[in-house]
Amino acid sequence: MYRAVIEDLIQWKQSANRKPLILQGARQVGKTYILKEFGRSEYAKTVHISFDRDEKARQFFNEGGGAGRLIRLLSAHSETDITPNDTLIILDEIQECPVALEALKYFYEETPQYHIVVAGSLLGISLHGNASFPVGKVDMLRLFPMTYEEFLDAMGKQSLLKALRQQDWDTIDALAEDYIDLLRQYYYVGGMPEAVLAYTQGHGLQEVRRIQERILAAYRYDFSKHAPSNEVPRINMVWDSIPSQLAKDNKKFIYGAMKKGARAAQFEEAIQWLIDAGLVYKVSRVSDIKMPLKFYEDFSAFKLFLLDVGLMGALVKAPSSLVMIGNDIFKEYKGAFTELFAYTQLATTDIPVYYHSVDNSTIEIDFALQIGEQVYPVEVKSEINLQSKSLKTFMVSHPELKALRFSMRNHIDQDWVENIPLFAFKETLKSRL
């Protein structure tokens, strides 16, 4: 399946200032698959070392001895002549061999002619742990679950994808029902590659759900195996509370919603662990929507989003009939799925993302985005009904801004707001970069 990150990997390969590359991303988002595919398509040879299964390779790195020695040992061990520029070395599950992460510094300094990429589950935890990070000696990329656009491509809907990328509104509006039906399917299947592959191969919805449940079980296993033991119960509490927090009218994360009397100090480490693991995204509030948004950030208020809309459906056991039949999924749970969908698409961009609300007021703007030299108040609606007191009230006091509203309505550009179909979310924002 095509992943957009392959273009970034090709850029890395061609860079004159190339350094060893760290590919970050949560478990099961497809890091190993895409690196092997990259090696197959762009290199004459690929050497794949997986530290979780290869004790001998761990021994090589633990013994040290310089980058040249390691290249020779890996070449002999893999029975592959590792040669500059035409061999890709993949060091996988690197969290099982922290000294290999440190060794990237020596690969950069001593053998820059070799192409080396590393990946691993919970690599974000390793980077914040005891491993000595090779600052300035590595390049970094992050892989996310598959976007709606990648899902369209996997489903063989290249013509629909082309219209989105060209912002061909006449075609998009004419085919809106097709896009909405595929969006409904994406809400259920989500973007975890194994689930998407099973769905595109004709396996049923129950098989997709079983895959999602296995992934969720693996995440819980990671909690107990890799997190500090005293934090595991709190990590589980945070994880389990996110869907209900997103289903509130006010989606601000409330500690007391998990446990009566809960305080920030009790759960900050648990939340940070989930963020470092790539399983949760944190979006802070801004007190106003002005340039630059960072100046107005309020660290005391935030929203938390899970990494994938399909996994949230599995976590709350949303029945397939609710998701796949009619438009109920766009109406239920107070737009929780819709706002999560929007953020998971945003997470794959470099756009700074916040939200805006006013204390002691009903005004809340779903997202505040900074794109180039512009800031945008963004509203995400799960239905065709576009009544919104918050956005209209906000825009009265900010006439210098233009709002973006994503909904089930067709595209229409008005004086104060541009309404854009929800399924065109990412491509519309990309066009403004």
C-alpha positions as CSV (number, residue, x, y, z in Angstrom):
1,M,0.0,0.0,0.0
2,Y,1.2,3.5,-0.9
3,R,2.3,5.7,2.0
4,A,3.1,9.3,1.5
5,V,6.2,9.1,3.7
6,I,8.0,7.3,0.9
7,E,8.5,10.7,-0.8
8,D,10.2,12.0,2.4
9,L,12.4,8.9,2.5
10,I,13.4,9.4,-1.2
11,Q,14.3,13.0,-0.3
12,W,16.4,11.8,2.6
13,K,18.3,9.4,0.3
14,Q,19.0,12.1,-2.2
15,S,20.1,14.7,0.4
16,A,23.7,15.8,0.2
17,N,23.7,16.3,3.9
18,R,22.1,13.0,4.7
19,K,22.5,11.6,8.3
20,P,21.3,8.3,9.8
21,L,17.5,8.5,9.9
22,I,15.3,7.7,12.9
23,L,11.7,6.8,11.8
24,Q,9.4,7.4,14.8
25,G,5.8,6.2,15.1
26,A,3.5,4.2,17.3
27,R,3.4,0.4,17.2
28,Q,1.7,-1.1,14.2
29,V,1.6,2.0,12.0
30,G,3.7,0.3,9.4
31,K,7.3,1.4,10.0
32,T,9.0,-1.9,9.2
33,Y,6.8,-2.4,6.1
34,I,7.5,1.0,4.6
35,L,11.3,0.8,5.3
36,K,11.5,-2.6,3.6
37,E,9.4,-1.3,0.7
38,F,11.7,1.7,0.5
39,G,14.8,-0.6,0.4
40,R,13.2,-2.8,-2.3
41,S,12.3,0.1,-4.6
42,E,15.2,2.4,-4.1
43,Y,18.3,0.3,-3.3
44,A,20.1,-2.7,-4.9
45,K,20.4,-4.4,-1.5
46,T,18.7,-4.2,1.9
47,V,20.0,-5.5,5.2
48,H,17.3,-5.7,7.9
49,I,18.4,-6.3,11.5
50,S,15.7,-6.8,14.1
51,F,17.2,-6.4,17.6
52,D,14.3,-8.1,19.3
53,R,15.2,-11.4,17.6
54,D,18.9,-11.1,16.8
55,E,21.0,-11.6,19.9
56,K,24.2,-11.7,17.8
57,A,23.5,-8.2,16.4
58,R,22.9,-6.8,19.9
59,Q,26.3,-8.3,20.9
60,F,28.0,-6.5,18.0
61,F,26.8,-3.1,19.2
62,N,27.3,-3.8,22.9
63,E,31.0,-4.7,22.2
64,G,31.4,-1.4,20.3
65,G,34.6,-0.9,18.3
66,G,33.7,1.8,15.8
67,A,31.3,2.2,12.9
68,G,33.7,0.6,10.4
69,R,33.9,-2.6,12.5
70,L,30.1,-2.7,12.9
71,I,29.6,-2.4,9.1
72,R,31.9,-5.3,8.5
73,L,30.2,-7.4,11.2
74,L,26.7,-6.7,9.9
75,S,27.8,-7.5,6.4
76,A,29.2,-10.8,7.4
77,H,26.2,-11.6,9.7
78,S,23.6,-10.8,7.0
79,E,25.7,-12.5,4.3
80,T,25.3,-9.3,2.2
81,D,28.0,-7.0,0.9
82,I,27.1,-3.7,2.4
83,T,28.4,-1.1,-0.1
84,P,28.1,2.7,0.0
85,N,25.0,4.3,-1.6
86,D,23.4,1.1,-2.9
87,T,22.7,-0.7,0.3
88,L,20.0,0.3,2.9
89,I,20.7,-0.8,6.5
90,I,17.6,-1.1,8.6
91,L,18.1,-1.4,12.3
92,D,14.6,-2.4,13.6
93,E,13.3,-2.6,17.2
94,I,16.2,-0.4,18.2
95,Q,14.7,0.1,21.7
96,E,15.9,-3.4,22.5
97,C,19.5,-2.2,21.9
98,P,19.9,1.3,23.3
99,V,23.6,1.4,22.5
100,A,22.7,1.1,18.8
101,L,20.9,4.4,19.1
102,E,24.0,6.0,20.5
103,A,26.1,4.4,17.7
104,L,24.3,6.5,15.1
105,K,26.7,9.3,16.1
106,Y,29.7,7.3,15.0
107,F,28.0,6.1,11.8
108,Y,27.5,9.8,10.9
109,E,31.0,10.9,11.9
110,E,33.0,7.9,10.6
111,T,31.0,6.3,7.8
112,P,28.6,8.9,6.3
113,Q,28.6,7.1,3.0
114,Y,26.4,4.3,4.3
115,H,22.6,4.7,4.3
116,I,21.2,3.8,7.8
117,V,17.6,4.0,9.1
118,V,16.4,2.9,12.5
119,A,12.9,2.3,13.8
120,G,11.2,0.6,16.8
121,S,8.2,0.3,18.9
122,L,8.0,2.9,21.7
123,L,11.0,4.7,20.3
124,G,9.6,7.9,21.6
125,I,9.9,6.4,25.1
126,S,13.5,5.4,24.4
127,L,14.4,8.9,23.2
128,H,13.2,10.3,26.5
129,G,14.8,7.5,28.6
130,N,18.3,6.6,29.4
131,A,19.7,6.3,25.9
132,S,22.2,8.9,24.9
133,F,20.6,10.7,22.0
134,P,22.9,11.7,19.1
135,V,21.9,15.3,19.0
136,G,22.6,16.9,15.6
137,K,23.9,13.6,14.2
138,V,20.6,12.2,12.9
139,D,17.6,13.1,10.7
140,M,14.1,12.3,11.9
141,L,10.8,11.4,10.3
142,R,7.5,10.3,11.9
143,L,5.0,7.8,10.5
144,F,1.3,8.1,11.4
145,P,-1.7,5.8,10.7
146,M,-2.9,6.0,7.2
147,T,-4.8,9.2,6.3
148,Y,-8.2,9.3,4.5
149,E,-6.3,10.1,1.3
150,E,-4.1,7.0,1.7
151,F,-7.2,5.0,2.5
152,L,-8.8,6.2,-0.8
153,D,-5.7,5.1,-2.7
154,A,-5.7,1.7,-1.0
155,M,-9.4,1.3,-2.0
156,G,-8.5,2.0,-5.6
157,K,-10.3,5.4,-5.7
158,Q,-7.5,7.3,-7.5
159,S,-9.9,9.4,-9.5
160,L,-11.6,10.6,-6.3
161,L,-8.2,11.3,-4.8
162,K,-7.1,13.3,-7.8
163,A,-10.2,15.5,-7.6
164,L,-9.4,16.2,-3.9
165,R,-5.8,17.1,-4.7
166,Q,-6.8,19.4,-7.5
167,Q,-9.6,21.0,-5.4
168,D,-12.0,20.4,-8.3
169,W,-15.1,21.5,-6.4
170,D,-17.5,20.8,-9.2
171,T,-16.4,17.1,-9.4
172,I,-16.1,16.9,-5.6
173,D,-19.6,18.2,-5.0
174,A,-21.1,16.0,-7.7
175,L,-19.5,12.9,-6.1
176,A,-20.1,14.0,-2.5
177,E,-22.1,10.8,-1.6
178,D,-19.2,8.6,-2.8
179,Y,-16.7,10.6,-0.6
180,I,-19.1,10.4,2.4
181,D,-19.6,6.7,2.1
182,L,-15.8,6.2,2.0
183,L,-15.4,8.5,4.9
184,R,-17.9,6.4,6.8
185,Q,-15.9,3.3,6.0
186,Y,-12.7,5.1,7.1
187,Y,-14.3,5.9,10.5
188,Y,-14.8,2.2,11.1
189,V,-11.6,0.8,9.5
190,G,-9.3,3.7,10.5
191,G,-5.7,4.0,9.4
192,M,-3.9,1.1,11.0
193,P,-2.3,-0.6,7.9
194,E,-3.1,-4.2,8.9
195,A,-6.8,-3.3,9.3
196,V,-6.8,-1.4,6.0
197,L,-5.1,-4.2,4.2
198,A,-7.6,-6.8,5.5
199,Y,-10.5,-4.6,4.5
200,T,-9.2,-3.9,1.0
201,Q,-8.6,-7.7,0.5
202,G,-12.3,-8.3,1.1
203,H,-12.2,-9.5,4.7
204,G,-15.3,-8.6,6.7
205,L,-15.9,-5.9,9.2
206,Q,-15.6,-8.4,12.1
207,E,-12.1,-9.3,11.0
208,V,-11.2,-5.6,10.9
209,R,-12.5,-5.2,14.4
210,R,-10.5,-8.3,15.6
211,I,-7.3,-6.7,14.2
212,Q,-8.1,-3.5,16.0
213,E,-8.7,-5.3,19.3
214,R,-5.4,-7.1,18.9
215,I,-3.6,-3.8,18.4
216,L,-5.3,-2.3,21.5
217,A,-4.4,-5.4,23.5
218,A,-0.7,-4.9,22.4
219,Y,-0.8,-1.3,23.5
220,R,-2.0,-2.4,27.0
221,Y,0.7,-5.0,27.1
222,D,3.2,-2.2,26.4
223,F,1.8,-0.2,29.3
224,S,2.5,-3.0,31.7
225,K,5.8,-4.0,30.2
226,H,7.5,-0.6,29.4
227,A,5.9,2.0,31.7
228,P,7.0,2.5,35.3
229,S,4.8,0.1,37.4
230,N,3.4,2.9,39.6
231,E,2.2,4.7,36.4
232,V,0.4,1.8,34.7
233,P,-2.9,2.2,36.5
234,R,-3.0,5.9,35.7
235,I,-2.0,5.3,32.1
236,N,-4.9,3.0,31.7
237,M,-7.3,5.5,33.3
238,V,-6.2,8.3,31.0
239,W,-6.4,6.0,27.9
240,D,-9.9,4.7,28.8
241,S,-11.2,8.2,29.6
242,I,-10.3,9.9,26.3
243,P,-13.4,8.7,24.3
244,S,-15.8,10.0,26.9
245,Q,-13.9,13.2,27.2
246,L,-14.2,13.8,23.5
247,A,-17.9,13.1,23.6
248,K,-18.5,16.0,25.9
249,D,-19.8,19.4,24.5
250,N,-16.7,20.9,26.1
251,K,-13.9,18.6,25.0
252,K,-11.3,20.0,27.3
253,F,-9.6,17.2,29.2
254,I,-10.9,17.1,32.8
255,Y,-8.9,15.2,35.4
256,G,-11.9,14.8,37.6
257,A,-13.7,12.9,34.9
258,M,-11.4,10.0,35.5
259,K,-11.5,9.9,39.2
260,K,-13.2,12.1,41.8
261,G,-10.7,14.6,43.2
262,A,-8.0,13.8,40.6
263,R,-5.4,16.4,40.0
264,A,-2.9,17.3,37.3
265,A,0.1,16.3,39.4
266,Q,-1.2,12.8,39.7
267,F,-1.6,12.2,35.9
268,E,0.9,14.4,34.1
269,E,3.5,11.6,33.8
270,A,0.9,9.1,32.6
271,I,-0.3,11.5,29.9
272,Q,3.3,12.3,28.8
273,W,4.1,8.6,28.6
274,L,1.2,8.1,26.2
275,I,2.3,11.1,24.1
276,D,5.9,9.9,24.0
277,A,4.6,6.5,22.9
278,G,2.8,8.1,20.0
279,L,-0.6,6.9,21.1
280,V,-2.1,10.2,22.2
281,Y,-1.9,13.7,20.8
282,K,-2.2,16.8,23.0
283,V,-3.7,20.0,21.7
284,S,-3.3,23.1,24.0
285,R,-5.7,26.0,24.3
286,V,-4.9,29.5,23.1
287,S,-6.5,32.5,24.8
288,D,-7.0,34.3,21.4
289,I,-6.5,33.5,17.7
290,K,-3.8,35.9,16.7
291,M,-0.3,35.6,15.2
292,P,1.7,33.9,16.4
293,L,-0.5,31.4,18.1
294,K,2.3,30.2,20.4
295,F,2.2,33.6,22.2
296,Y,-1.3,32.9,23.4
297,E,-0.9,29.2,24.5
298,D,-2.5,28.2,27.8
299,F,-0.7,25.1,29.1
300,S,-3.3,24.5,31.8
301,A,-6.1,23.6,29.3
302,F,-5.8,21.0,26.6
303,K,-7.6,18.2,24.6
304,L,-6.3,14.7,24.2
305,F,-6.9,12.7,21.0
306,L,-6.2,9.0,20.3
307,L,-4.0,8.2,17.3
308,D,-6.6,6.6,15.1
309,V,-10.4,7.0,14.6
310,G,-10.8,3.2,13.9
311,L,-9.1,2.3,17.2
312,M,-11.4,4.6,19.1
313,G,-14.4,2.9,17.6
314,A,-12.9,-0.4,18.7
315,L,-12.1,1.0,22.2
316,V,-15.8,2.1,22.7
317,K,-17.1,-1.0,20.9
318,A,-19.1,1.1,18.4
319,P,-21.2,-1.4,16.4
320,S,-20.6,-1.6,12.7
321,S,-24.2,-0.9,12.0
322,L,-23.9,2.5,13.7
323,V,-20.8,3.4,11.7
324,M,-21.5,1.9,8.3
325,I,-25.3,2.5,7.8
326,G,-26.8,5.9,7.3
327,N,-25.3,9.0,8.8
328,D,-25.6,8.1,12.5
329,I,-21.9,8.1,13.0
330,F,-21.7,11.7,12.0
331,K,-24.4,12.6,14.6
332,E,-23.6,10.4,17.6
333,Y,-21.2,11.1,20.4
334,K,-21.5,14.9,19.9
335,G,-19.0,14.9,17.0
336,A,-16.3,13.0,18.9
337,F,-15.4,10.9,15.9
338,T,-15.5,13.9,13.6
339,E,-13.2,16.0,15.6
340,L,-10.8,13.1,16.1
341,F,-10.9,12.4,12.4
342,A,-10.0,16.1,11.7
343,Y,-7.1,16.1,14.2
344,T,-5.6,12.8,13.0
345,Q,-5.4,14.3,9.5
346,L,-3.8,17.5,10.9
347,A,-1.2,15.5,12.9
348,T,0.4,14.4,9.6
349,T,1.2,18.0,8.6
350,D,3.5,20.6,10.0
351,I,0.7,23.0,10.8
352,P,0.7,24.4,14.4
353,V,-2.6,23.3,16.0
354,Y,-4.5,24.6,19.0
355,Y,-8.0,25.2,20.1
356,H,-9.7,28.3,21.5
357,S,-12.2,28.7,24.3
358,V,-13.1,31.5,26.8
359,D,-13.5,30.8,30.5
360,N,-17.1,31.3,31.8
361,S,-18.4,31.4,28.3
362,T,-19.9,29.0,25.8
363,I,-17.6,30.1,23.0
364,E,-15.3,27.3,21.8
365,I,-13.5,27.1,18.5
366,D,-12.6,23.5,17.6
367,F,-9.2,24.3,16.2
368,A,-6.9,27.4,15.7
369,L,-4.4,26.9,12.9
370,Q,-1.4,28.9,11.8
371,I,-0.7,28.4,8.1
372,G,2.1,30.6,6.7
373,E,1.3,34.2,7.7
374,Q,-2.3,33.5,8.4
375,V,-4.3,32.2,11.4
376,Y,-7.6,30.5,10.9
377,P,-10.4,29.7,13.3
378,V,-11.7,26.3,12.3
379,E,-15.0,24.6,13.1
380,V,-15.6,20.9,12.4
381,K,-19.3,20.0,12.1
382,S,-20.6,16.4,12.0
383,E,-23.8,17.2,10.3
384,I,-25.3,19.4,7.5
385,N,-26.9,21.7,10.1
386,L,-24.4,24.6,10.3
387,Q,-25.8,26.7,13.1
388,S,-23.0,27.7,15.4
389,K,-23.2,30.5,17.9
390,S,-19.6,30.1,19.0
391,L,-18.1,30.7,15.5
392,K,-20.4,33.6,14.6
393,T,-19.9,35.3,18.0
394,F,-16.1,34.9,17.7
395,M,-16.0,36.2,14.1
396,V,-18.0,39.4,15.1
397,S,-15.1,40.4,17.3
398,H,-12.5,39.2,14.8
399,P,-13.6,40.6,11.4
400,E,-10.1,40.6,10.1
401,L,-10.0,36.8,10.1
402,K,-11.6,34.3,7.7
403,A,-13.0,31.2,9.2
404,L,-12.9,27.6,7.8
405,R,-15.8,25.4,8.5
406,F,-15.7,21.7,7.6
407,S,-19.0,19.9,7.4
408,M,-21.2,17.6,5.3
409,R,-22.3,20.6,3.1
410,N,-20.8,21.2,-0.3
411,H,-18.1,23.8,-0.9
412,I,-19.2,27.4,-0.7
413,D,-17.0,30.5,0.0
414,Q,-18.8,33.3,1.9
415,D,-17.5,36.6,3.1
416,W,-16.6,35.5,6.6
417,V,-16.4,31.7,6.3
418,E,-15.5,29.2,3.7
419,N,-17.5,26.0,4.0
420,I,-15.5,22.9,2.9
421,P,-16.6,19.3,2.8
422,L,-15.2,17.3,5.7
423,F,-13.7,14.7,3.5
424,A,-11.6,17.4,1.8
425,F,-10.1,18.4,5.2
426,K,-6.4,17.6,4.7
427,E,-6.1,18.4,1.0
428,T,-7.7,21.8,1.5
429,L,-5.3,22.7,4.3
430,K,-2.3,21.3,2.3
431,S,-3.2,23.6,-0.6
432,R,-2.7,26.6,1.7
433,L,0.8,25.7,2.9
